[in-house]
Amino acid sequence: MKASTLPKPEQLAALNLSLRAKLIVEGMIAGLHKSPYHGFSAEFLEYRPYLQGEAARKIDWRKFAKTDKTVVRLFEDETNLFANILVDKSASMKFTSGKFMSRFEYARTLAASLSAILIKQRDAVGLACFDENLGAYLPPHSTNIQLKNIFSTLAKLEASDETRCGLAIESLARRINRRGMCIIISDLFDDPQEIIRSLRHLRFKRQDVILFWILDPFELDFSSSSSYQMHDLETGRQLMLDGKTASGFFRDGLQNHKKTIENACKEMQIDFNLICTDESFEKALFRVLEKRKRLF
């Protein structure tokens, strides 16, 4: 599927959450020649010799380049992954620069789509949401009823209160008692050291962590000579700022924040993904899936 044919997030805004997720997942399937689901959780078992008559696409060409042997990768057919999806519902997630989906709407649509993908491949998925505290928690299950419960929970969510991202991740880590995957979707507006500390706890708990940092296009291209009245969505405070000065401080702060968290993720082998709310959901998910496939 060409990028130009993918629906933009704002074009899906009028649809209910479950229908959005269905269209996104079906769009991904239509856009791939093979299953899009290997790469999130399929367990690599071993290599076996390539058998004459098999499709050439099954050959591990990277292994062939290194060893001159034609082999095929075997994966565990039944996945037993336990995944938890953690969604930021703090007030700052309501931000949108205008024509795009809010960070919150984008985040919960992404969470719904990931849940559908994982349950479709028979993995167990749980859901937790947070602002200052970790909210209601749905423990992982792999049934269609669980998917309906996840959709229902996400649809009822409202963004409010301040962010304690690090504390929420820490709270979730304490609940986890088996190896699995943890997917975090947030604007990461919290002390980076607190976030990093909690991510280390997840890795200590043997979690494969995927981190989605959701930003609005305005935040990646904030440059102006005009004055701005800044409104803090979490505290309600307002402040008038010179655009040129404010944009300089914001860009520097954002880059430092990104560099600190991204470097820590590299060190801990955490899959870090910066996603902009003008990017199609299919494109964002394709990008992550393709990157993860290369890890196997």
C-alpha beads as a LAMMPS data file, in Angstrom:
LAMMPS data file: protein, C-alpha beads

296 atoms
295 bonds

1 atom types
1 bond types

-500.0 500.0 xlo xhi
-500.0 500.0 ylo yhi
-500.0 500.0 zlo zhi

Masses

1 110.0

Atoms # bond

1 1 1 0.000 0.000 0.000
2 1 1 1.448 3.341 -1.051
3 1 1 1.841 6.021 1.620
4 1 1 -0.340 8.358 -0.452
5 1 1 -3.304 5.942 -0.206
6 1 1 -3.162 5.605 3.558
7 1 1 -5.878 7.544 5.411
8 1 1 -4.612 10.397 7.529
9 1 1 -5.338 10.164 11.271
10 1 1 -7.685 13.161 11.168
11 1 1 -9.741 11.414 8.456
12 1 1 -10.477 8.602 10.920
13 1 1 -11.460 10.919 13.769
14 1 1 -15.208 10.704 13.085
15 1 1 -15.209 6.893 13.405
16 1 1 -15.622 5.079 16.700
17 1 1 -12.480 3.582 18.202
18 1 1 -13.134 -0.097 17.396
19 1 1 -13.911 0.698 13.755
20 1 1 -10.751 2.810 13.485
21 1 1 -8.651 -0.069 14.803
22 1 1 -10.337 -2.551 12.449
23 1 1 -9.650 -0.367 9.400
24 1 1 -6.038 0.231 10.429
25 1 1 -5.298 -3.470 10.999
26 1 1 -7.056 -4.524 7.782
27 1 1 -5.116 -1.838 5.921
28 1 1 -1.860 -3.265 7.227
29 1 1 -2.789 -6.780 6.108
30 1 1 -3.687 -5.514 2.629
31 1 1 -0.385 -3.685 2.417
32 1 1 1.821 -6.710 3.090
33 1 1 2.518 -9.862 1.087
34 1 1 3.102 -11.914 4.227
35 1 1 1.830 -11.854 7.755
36 1 1 2.556 -8.516 9.454
37 1 1 2.454 -10.158 12.842
38 1 1 5.796 -11.974 12.844
39 1 1 8.151 -9.464 14.366
40 1 1 6.160 -8.338 17.391
41 1 1 6.287 -11.556 19.357
42 1 1 7.091 -14.639 17.281
43 1 1 9.811 -16.635 19.053
44 1 1 12.765 -17.667 16.888
45 1 1 13.548 -21.356 17.427
46 1 1 16.342 -22.469 15.090
47 1 1 17.574 -22.679 11.519
48 1 1 16.745 -25.593 9.217
49 1 1 18.024 -26.376 5.710
50 1 1 16.105 -24.855 2.808
51 1 1 14.150 -27.553 0.933
52 1 1 14.100 -27.546 -2.863
53 1 1 10.742 -26.321 -4.140
54 1 1 10.073 -23.936 -1.216
55 1 1 9.457 -20.270 -1.919
56 1 1 12.789 -18.433 -2.191
57 1 1 11.451 -15.664 0.092
58 1 1 11.702 -18.118 3.009
59 1 1 15.502 -18.181 2.737
60 1 1 17.407 -16.149 5.322
61 1 1 19.489 -14.171 2.838
62 1 1 21.477 -12.439 5.552
63 1 1 22.602 -15.828 6.873
64 1 1 23.339 -16.928 3.290
65 1 1 25.567 -13.880 2.733
66 1 1 27.589 -14.760 5.833
67 1 1 27.808 -18.564 5.496
68 1 1 26.914 -19.367 1.854
69 1 1 24.285 -21.782 3.219
70 1 1 20.608 -21.667 2.294
71 1 1 18.636 -21.957 5.516
72 1 1 15.157 -21.044 6.758
73 1 1 14.269 -19.607 10.141
74 1 1 11.790 -21.556 12.242
75 1 1 9.470 -19.670 14.572
76 1 1 7.371 -20.901 17.464
77 1 1 3.920 -21.296 15.917
78 1 1 1.995 -20.824 19.130
79 1 1 2.937 -17.561 20.736
80 1 1 2.630 -17.289 24.471
81 1 1 3.447 -13.626 24.768
82 1 1 1.994 -11.637 27.643
83 1 1 1.878 -7.975 26.651
84 1 1 0.844 -4.912 28.617
85 1 1 -0.041 -1.622 26.928
86 1 1 0.353 1.501 29.050
87 1 1 -1.443 4.629 27.791
88 1 1 -0.849 8.183 29.023
89 1 1 -4.166 9.945 29.721
90 1 1 -2.790 13.041 31.436
91 1 1 -4.150 16.466 30.470
92 1 1 -1.084 17.348 28.381
93 1 1 -2.079 14.569 25.977
94 1 1 -5.083 16.677 24.897
95 1 1 -2.761 19.034 23.034
96 1 1 -3.276 19.559 19.319
97 1 1 -2.031 22.412 17.163
98 1 1 -5.300 22.488 15.250
99 1 1 -5.992 20.265 12.269
100 1 1 -4.389 17.102 13.650
101 1 1 -5.631 14.498 16.116
102 1 1 -4.775 15.274 19.700
103 1 1 -1.911 13.276 21.155
104 1 1 -4.466 11.493 23.376
105 1 1 -6.755 10.490 20.499
106 1 1 -3.770 9.265 18.520
107 1 1 -2.410 7.326 21.516
108 1 1 -5.605 5.450 22.272
109 1 1 -6.165 4.641 18.581
110 1 1 -2.630 3.264 18.421
111 1 1 -3.264 1.234 21.593
112 1 1 -6.497 -0.204 20.167
113 1 1 -4.765 -1.178 16.910
114 1 1 -1.837 -2.832 18.696
115 1 1 -4.269 -4.757 20.914
116 1 1 -6.109 -6.048 17.839
117 1 1 -2.849 -7.122 16.173
118 1 1 -1.560 -8.964 19.234
119 1 1 -4.834 -10.739 20.070
120 1 1 -5.234 -11.717 16.407
121 1 1 -1.930 -13.584 16.709
122 1 1 -3.165 -15.281 19.910
123 1 1 -1.094 -13.235 22.333
124 1 1 -2.449 -12.107 25.687
125 1 1 -2.845 -8.336 26.042
126 1 1 -3.429 -6.208 29.140
127 1 1 -4.175 -2.499 29.401
128 1 1 -3.291 0.168 31.952
129 1 1 -3.813 3.931 31.771
130 1 1 -2.205 6.657 33.830
131 1 1 -2.016 10.345 34.707
132 1 1 -0.624 11.099 38.163
133 1 1 -1.330 7.500 39.126
134 1 1 -1.801 4.152 37.457
135 1 1 -5.530 3.730 36.803
136 1 1 -7.689 0.671 36.263
137 1 1 -5.712 -2.320 35.028
138 1 1 -6.943 -5.097 32.725
139 1 1 -4.646 -8.129 33.184
140 1 1 -3.489 -9.807 29.955
141 1 1 -5.858 -12.202 28.159
142 1 1 -5.988 -13.389 24.551
143 1 1 -9.750 -13.598 23.902
144 1 1 -12.030 -11.528 21.700
145 1 1 -13.914 -10.567 24.869
146 1 1 -10.684 -9.066 26.186
147 1 1 -10.314 -7.060 22.978
148 1 1 -13.865 -5.712 23.390
149 1 1 -13.058 -4.790 27.001
150 1 1 -9.912 -2.972 25.887
151 1 1 -11.833 -1.059 23.206
152 1 1 -14.544 -0.160 25.726
153 1 1 -12.027 1.011 28.335
154 1 1 -10.119 3.131 25.834
155 1 1 -13.320 4.654 24.427
156 1 1 -14.428 5.788 27.900
157 1 1 -11.106 7.381 28.826
158 1 1 -10.822 11.123 29.308
159 1 1 -7.515 12.976 29.511
160 1 1 -7.074 14.857 32.787
161 1 1 -4.705 15.642 35.684
162 1 1 -0.931 15.984 35.748
163 1 1 1.661 13.520 34.507
164 1 1 3.670 11.107 36.630
165 1 1 4.918 8.919 33.808
166 1 1 7.868 7.466 35.704
167 1 1 5.737 6.588 38.731
168 1 1 3.088 4.914 36.548
169 1 1 5.645 2.748 34.743
170 1 1 7.138 1.837 38.112
171 1 1 3.697 0.840 39.424
172 1 1 3.082 -1.360 36.393
173 1 1 6.516 -2.979 36.725
174 1 1 5.678 -4.006 40.293
175 1 1 2.528 -5.802 39.064
176 1 1 4.335 -7.830 36.407
177 1 1 5.501 -11.259 37.508
178 1 1 6.327 -13.006 34.244
179 1 1 8.424 -12.359 31.177
180 1 1 6.659 -10.487 28.381
181 1 1 6.314 -7.250 26.472
182 1 1 5.419 -3.762 27.665
183 1 1 4.274 -1.085 25.199
184 1 1 4.263 2.494 26.512
185 1 1 2.444 5.286 24.646
186 1 1 3.018 8.768 26.058
187 1 1 4.183 12.327 25.429
188 1 1 6.870 11.569 28.071
189 1 1 6.405 14.949 29.739
190 1 1 8.044 13.993 33.012
191 1 1 11.496 14.029 34.574
192 1 1 13.591 11.921 32.167
193 1 1 15.575 10.386 35.009
194 1 1 12.354 9.157 36.628
195 1 1 11.269 7.656 33.308
196 1 1 14.646 5.965 32.785
197 1 1 14.653 4.559 36.316
198 1 1 11.234 2.975 35.773
199 1 1 12.253 1.594 32.362
200 1 1 15.216 -0.123 34.041
201 1 1 12.745 -1.768 36.408
202 1 1 10.762 -3.111 33.446
203 1 1 13.911 -4.517 31.874
204 1 1 14.845 -6.085 35.224
205 1 1 11.430 -7.759 35.106
206 1 1 12.461 -9.285 31.740
207 1 1 10.168 -7.113 29.651
208 1 1 10.698 -6.430 25.965
209 1 1 9.869 -2.703 25.980
210 1 1 8.506 -0.665 23.062
211 1 1 8.291 3.064 23.771
212 1 1 6.116 5.344 21.617
213 1 1 6.778 9.055 22.138
214 1 1 3.783 10.924 20.684
215 1 1 4.244 14.538 19.545
216 1 1 2.284 17.078 17.519
217 1 1 3.889 18.418 14.275
218 1 1 3.959 21.899 15.820
219 1 1 6.320 20.656 18.526
220 1 1 8.819 19.422 15.952
221 1 1 8.734 22.660 13.989
222 1 1 8.141 25.350 16.600
223 1 1 9.651 28.539 15.192
224 1 1 8.051 31.965 15.195
225 1 1 8.751 35.631 15.815
226 1 1 5.193 36.181 17.120
227 1 1 4.179 36.270 20.761
228 1 1 2.439 33.257 22.264
229 1 1 0.059 32.881 25.153
230 1 1 1.059 29.522 26.592
231 1 1 -1.571 27.531 28.461
232 1 1 -0.461 24.604 30.631
233 1 1 -3.110 21.919 30.113
234 1 1 -2.203 20.193 33.374
235 1 1 -1.957 23.122 35.804
236 1 1 -4.077 25.741 34.011
237 1 1 -1.315 28.362 34.274
238 1 1 -0.945 30.893 31.445
239 1 1 2.101 32.817 30.337
240 1 1 2.880 35.297 27.538
241 1 1 6.147 34.521 25.757
242 1 1 8.148 36.032 22.929
243 1 1 7.930 33.484 20.094
244 1 1 11.586 33.622 19.057
245 1 1 12.868 33.177 22.604
246 1 1 10.274 30.537 23.475
247 1 1 10.895 28.476 20.335
248 1 1 14.646 28.451 20.985
249 1 1 14.243 27.249 24.550
250 1 1 11.614 24.700 23.503
251 1 1 13.718 23.194 20.690
252 1 1 16.771 22.911 22.934
253 1 1 14.744 21.399 25.764
254 1 1 12.988 18.929 23.479
255 1 1 16.251 17.807 21.882
256 1 1 17.938 17.340 25.255
257 1 1 14.924 15.421 26.560
258 1 1 14.909 13.194 23.471
259 1 1 18.654 12.599 23.559
260 1 1 18.613 11.638 27.247
261 1 1 15.769 9.121 26.891
262 1 1 16.846 7.790 23.497
263 1 1 20.423 7.125 24.655
264 1 1 19.143 5.319 27.749
265 1 1 16.846 3.214 25.562
266 1 1 19.776 2.223 23.343
267 1 1 21.752 1.206 26.400
268 1 1 18.855 -0.905 27.725
269 1 1 17.934 -2.284 24.259
270 1 1 14.521 -0.656 24.366
271 1 1 12.704 0.012 21.090
272 1 1 12.313 3.823 21.043
273 1 1 9.929 5.354 18.480
274 1 1 9.083 9.021 18.005
275 1 1 5.656 9.225 16.347
276 1 1 4.100 12.439 15.015
277 1 1 0.309 12.795 14.987
278 1 1 0.241 13.629 11.268
279 1 1 1.731 10.210 10.416
280 1 1 -0.703 7.518 9.273
281 1 1 -1.174 4.726 11.798
282 1 1 -0.305 2.082 9.205
283 1 1 2.949 3.810 8.312
284 1 1 3.935 4.186 11.962
285 1 1 3.173 0.528 12.708
286 1 1 4.876 -0.715 9.528
287 1 1 7.992 1.173 10.534
288 1 1 8.068 -0.436 13.970
289 1 1 7.291 -3.923 12.650
290 1 1 9.997 -3.738 10.004
291 1 1 12.540 -2.560 12.552
292 1 1 11.635 -5.412 14.901
293 1 1 11.839 -8.013 12.163
294 1 1 15.490 -7.066 11.660
295 1 1 16.146 -7.920 15.301
296 1 1 15.359 -11.594 14.801

Bonds

1 1 1 2
2 1 2 3
3 1 3 4
4 1 4 5
5 1 5 6
6 1 6 7
7 1 7 8
8 1 8 9
9 1 9 10
10 1 10 11
11 1 11 12
12 1 12 13
13 1 13 14
14 1 14 15
15 1 15 16
16 1 16 17
17 1 17 18
18 1 18 19
19 1 19 20
20 1 20 21
21 1 21 22
22 1 22 23
23 1 23 24
24 1 24 25
25 1 25 26
26 1 26 27
27 1 27 28
28 1 28 29
29 1 29 30
30 1 30 31
31 1 31 32
32 1 32 33
33 1 33 34
34 1 34 35
35 1 35 36
36 1 36 37
37 1 37 38
38 1 38 39
39 1 39 40
40 1 40 41
41 1 41 42
42 1 42 43
43 1 43 44
44 1 44 45
45 1 45 46
46 1 46 47
47 1 47 48
48 1 48 49
49 1 49 50
50 1 50 51
51 1 51 52
52 1 52 53
53 1 53 54
54 1 54 55
55 1 55 56
56 1 56 57
57 1 57 58
58 1 58 59
59 1 59 60
60 1 60 61
61 1 61 62
62 1 62 63
63 1 63 64
64 1 64 65
65 1 65 66
66 1 66 67
67 1 67 68
68 1 68 69
69 1 69 70
70 1 70 71
71 1 71 72
72 1 72 73
73 1 73 74
74 1 74 75
75 1 75 76
76 1 76 77
77 1 77 78
78 1 78 79
79 1 79 80
80 1 80 81
81 1 81 82
82 1 82 83
83 1 83 84
84 1 84 85
85 1 85 86
86 1 86 87
87 1 87 88
88 1 88 89
89 1 89 90
90 1 90 91
91 1 91 92
92 1 92 93
93 1 93 94
94 1 94 95
95 1 95 96
96 1 96 97
97 1 97 98
98 1 98 99
99 1 99 100
100 1 100 101
101 1 101 102
102 1 102 103
103 1 103 104
104 1 104 105
105 1 105 106
106 1 106 107
107 1 107 108
108 1 108 109
109 1 109 110
110 1 110 111
111 1 111 112
112 1 112 113
113 1 113 114
114 1 114 115
115 1 115 116
116 1 116 117
117 1 117 118
118 1 118 119
119 1 119 120
120 1 120 121
121 1 121 122
122 1 122 123
123 1 123 124
124 1 124 125
125 1 125 126
126 1 126 127
127 1 127 128
128 1 128 129
129 1 129 130
130 1 130 131
131 1 131 132
132 1 132 133
133 1 133 134
134 1 134 135
135 1 135 136
136 1 136 137
137 1 137 138
138 1 138 139
139 1 139 140
140 1 140 141
141 1 141 142
142 1 142 143
143 1 143 144
144 1 144 145
145 1 145 146
146 1 146 147
147 1 147 148
148 1 148 149
149 1 149 150
150 1 150 151
151 1 151 152
152 1 152 153
153 1 153 154
154 1 154 155
155 1 155 156
156 1 156 157
157 1 157 158
158 1 158 159
159 1 159 160
160 1 160 161
161 1 161 162
162 1 162 163
163 1 163 164
164 1 164 165
165 1 165 166
166 1 166 167
167 1 167 168
168 1 168 169
169 1 169 170
170 1 170 171
171 1 171 172
172 1 172 173
173 1 173 174
174 1 174 175
175 1 175 176
176 1 176 177
177 1 177 178
178 1 178 179
179 1 179 180
180 1 180 181
181 1 181 182
182 1 182 183
183 1 183 184
184 1 184 185
185 1 185 186
186 1 186 187
187 1 187 188
188 1 188 189
189 1 189 190
190 1 190 191
191 1 191 192
192 1 192 193
193 1 193 194
194 1 194 195
195 1 195 196
196 1 196 197
197 1 197 198
198 1 198 199
199 1 199 200
200 1 200 201
201 1 201 202
202 1 202 203
203 1 203 204
204 1 204 205
205 1 205 206
206 1 206 207
207 1 207 208
208 1 208 209
209 1 209 210
210 1 210 211
211 1 211 212
212 1 212 213
213 1 213 214
214 1 214 215
215 1 215 216
216 1 216 217
217 1 217 218
218 1 218 219
219 1 219 220
220 1 220 221
221 1 221 222
222 1 222 223
223 1 223 224
224 1 224 225
225 1 225 226
226 1 226 227
227 1 227 228
228 1 228 229
229 1 229 230
230 1 230 231
231 1 231 232
232 1 232 233
233 1 233 234
234 1 234 235
235 1 235 236
236 1 236 237
237 1 237 238
238 1 238 239
239 1 239 240
240 1 240 241
241 1 241 242
242 1 242 243
243 1 243 244
244 1 244 245
245 1 245 246
246 1 246 247
247 1 247 248
248 1 248 249
249 1 249 250
250 1 250 251
251 1 251 252
252 1 252 253
253 1 253 254
254 1 254 255
255 1 255 256
256 1 256 257
257 1 257 258
258 1 258 259
259 1 259 260
260 1 260 261
261 1 261 262
262 1 262 263
263 1 263 264
264 1 264 265
265 1 265 266
266 1 266 267
267 1 267 268
268 1 268 269
269 1 269 270
270 1 270 271
271 1 271 272
272 1 272 273
273 1 273 274
274 1 274 275
275 1 275 276
276 1 276 277
277 1 277 278
278 1 278 279
279 1 279 280
280 1 280 281
281 1 281 282
282 1 282 283
283 1 283 284
284 1 284 285
285 1 285 286
286 1 286 287
287 1 287 288
288 1 288 289
289 1 289 290
290 1 290 291
291 1 291 292
292 1 292 293
293 1 293 294
294 1 294 295
295 1 295 296
